């Protein structure tokens, strides 16, 4: 394999929420439930979900946190439209907006949160500063990101297989691209903005795939770094990657693929 070259890296595509949901949206929902239990924000609080994507975290807030209201923002209009179509609830307000231009009204939020977003923001420090500025004194600022470097086994298997076939894939590996996928840089990011009582913890979930097709098909949706890379390949090279993955994944007796995904969660107070 010789494509894509290092000078022609496929861009990370974020446009179609319906393609993202079966890829990692479904797994983010499991992380979100444990994340919210850890935050333990009181009921009737005002929430801001930064980078809501397809609404995994927003929906879980509605289910488990009993909020007064939730403002959910994302810079991708297609993702906002997808999230809005999934949730018809008078407590939600959706807006197309980036992490560095947060909608703040006369009252600040009790909890400002972000799921699987900080890695993809060019200046995450400015985003966390904006999140802290939108939070009332005594509130909470919190986020979680995948452990791309090791514990997010879905992605680890993918990039290991890709790099074995294509040296250019080495630099595309999210474990290399995103230093915030480790606990120390993530905690330091929050402390550097002046947040107090910063705490970081792992959240591990089971990512159980029914069969290889359940694992592989989402990579053909083109949403996010790994699927964008997959769809940049020729049919021949994509087939080689698929077969390399098929041979390397652990299989249970029933043909299912039992994996684990680790996210790192961080919280602090302004």
N, C-alpha and C positions, 0 to 999 in steps of 0.2 A: 504493500500500500504506500502511496506517495501523495495522498491528498487528504485534507487541504494542507498547503504549505504553511510554514511559520509566518510568512508575510501575508497570508490570505486567510486569516482566521475567521471562521463563520461567526457572525454576530449572534448574540443571545437574543432570541426572538420571544416577545411577550405580546401576544395579540388575541389569541383564542382561548377563552376560559374553559371551553368544553374539552379542549385537548390537554390542558394543564391538570384538570381535576383527576383523571385516572392515573396521571403520572405521579405527582406527589401531593396533590390536594387532599386525596383520601387519607394519606398518612399524616398530613399536618393536622387533621381533625383529631386524631388520637393524641398527638402531642399536646394540642391546645387544651384538652380536658385536664391533663395533669398539670399543665402550666397554670391554668386558672385556679386549680385547687391549691397550688403552692402560693400564689399571690394572695388568696383569701381576702379579696376586696369586698367590703360590706355591700349588701343589697341596696338598691335604689341609688347606685352611684352613676356618675356620668363618665362615659368611656369614649376614647378616641382610638380607632384601629388604623394604624399607619401602614399603608401598603397592603390593603385588604385582599388583593388578588381575587380569587373566586369566592371569598367569604368564609373560609374555613374557621378562622378565629372569630370573626364577627358572629357567625351562627352559634358557635360554642359559647360565646358570652351570653347570647340570648337564652340558650338552653340552661346554663349552669350558674350564671352570675346574677340573675335577676336585676338587670340594670334599669335605671330610670330611662336612659336613652343611650344610643351608640351612634357616633359619627364615624363613618368608614370611608377612607380615601384611598385612591390608587391613581398613578399617572396614566395607566392604560385604559382608554375608554372601553375597549372590548371586555376587559376584566370587570370593570364597574357594571357594565350592562349585564354580564353573566351573573354577578353576585346579586344584583337587584332583581333579576328574574327568579332567583332561587328563594328569595326571602321577601315576603309580603308582611311587614310588621310596622306598625305606626311608630315604634320606638327607634327605628333606623333612619338615618339620613346618609345617603351616598353622595360623594363628590369626586370629581376628577381633579386630583391635585397631587403634587409631589411631596416628599417628606420634608423638604426644606421650606415649604410655604403652607404651614398648617392652618386650618380654619379655627381661629380662636375668637369666641364671642365675649360678651361682658363677664362671663364666669369661666374660670379655668376648669379643666377636667380633673376628676378624681383619679383616673387611671388612663395612662397613655401607653399603648402597647403596640408591638410589631412582631409579626410571625414570618420568618424565613425571608427577610427583606434586607437587613443591614449589609449583608455581603454584596448586594448588587447596587448599592448606592455609591456613586463615585467619591463622595466626601461624607462618610458615615459619622464623623465627629460633628459636623454641622447638623446632621439629621438628629442626633441624640440631643444636641443643644436645643434644637427647636422643640423636640419632644418634652424636654425638661421645662422649657419656657411655657409650654401649654398646660403644664400640670400645676395644680394648686399646692401650696405648702402642706406637707403632710400626706400628699398623694403618692402614687407610685408610677415610676417609669420602668418598663420591662420589655424584654424581647427574647426571642429564641431563634437559633440558626442551626442548620444541620452540621454535624461533625463530619464534613466531607473528607477529612484527612484519614479517618479510620473507622469510626463507629457507624457511619451511614453505609451499611454493607451494600445496599442496592447500587449506590454510586461507586463504591470502591471496586466492586466486581466489574462494573462497566468500564471505568477508566483504566483499570489494570489490563483488561482485554484489549481495549483500544490502543494503549501504548505499546503492547506487545506486537501489534500488527503495524502500527504507524508511529514513528518517532515524533512526528509533529503533534500527536495527541498528548504527549507528555506535558507540554506547556499549557494545554487546554484544561487539564485536570483541575477540577474545582478545589481539590485539596491543596494544590499549589497556588492557585489564583487567589484564594480567599483566606488570608491569615486570621480573620475573625472566627473561623470555624473551630478555634481552640479556646479553652477557658481563660488562659492568661491574657491574651490580647483583648478578648471580649470584656473581661472585668476592667482592664486598664482603660478601655474606651469610655466606659461609664464613669470611672473615677476622674479621668482627665477633664470631663465636663463639669466637675464639681458636685456630682451626685454623692449623697451620703449613704452609709450602711449598704454598700454594694455587695451583693451575694451572687454567686454563680453555682449552678448545679446541673448535672446531666439528667436527661429524661430519655429513657430507653423504651421503645415500643416494638412489638412484633409486627413485621411486615411479611405476611404469609401470602404467597402467590399460588393460585390454584394449579397452575401449570406453566410451562415455558412461554406460551403465548400470552398469558396474563402478565408475565414479566416483560416480554419484549415489545408487545404492541404499543405501549405508551411512548416508547422511544421514537416511534414513527409519527408522532403528533407534531414534532417540530417546535415545541414550547420549552424554552430553557436551554442551558448550555449543552447538555448531553444529547437531547433530541435534535437540537440545531446541528450539532456535529454529525449525528447519524444521517440526517437528511442531506447533508452536504456531500456525502460519499456517492460514488457510482454504485449502481446496483450490484456489481461484482464485489466491490469492497464492503458494501453493507452486508451482503450475504456472508462474507468471510468473518465479519465481526459477529454476526448473529450466531454462526456455528462455533466460534471461539467461546462465546458466552455460554452457549448450550452445553459445551463440554466442561466448562469450569465451575458452573453453579452446583451447589449441593442439592441433591434430590432426595425427597422422602420416598418411602416404598410406594405411596399412592401417586407419585409423579408431581407432587406439590413441591414448592421451593420455600423452605423456612428460613427467613432472614431476620435480622434485627436492625433497627435504625436508631441511632443516638442523636439527640439534639442537645445543644448547650443553651440553658436559659440563664438570663441575667436580670437583676432588678436593683433599683436604687431609689432614693428619695431626694427631691429637690430641696 
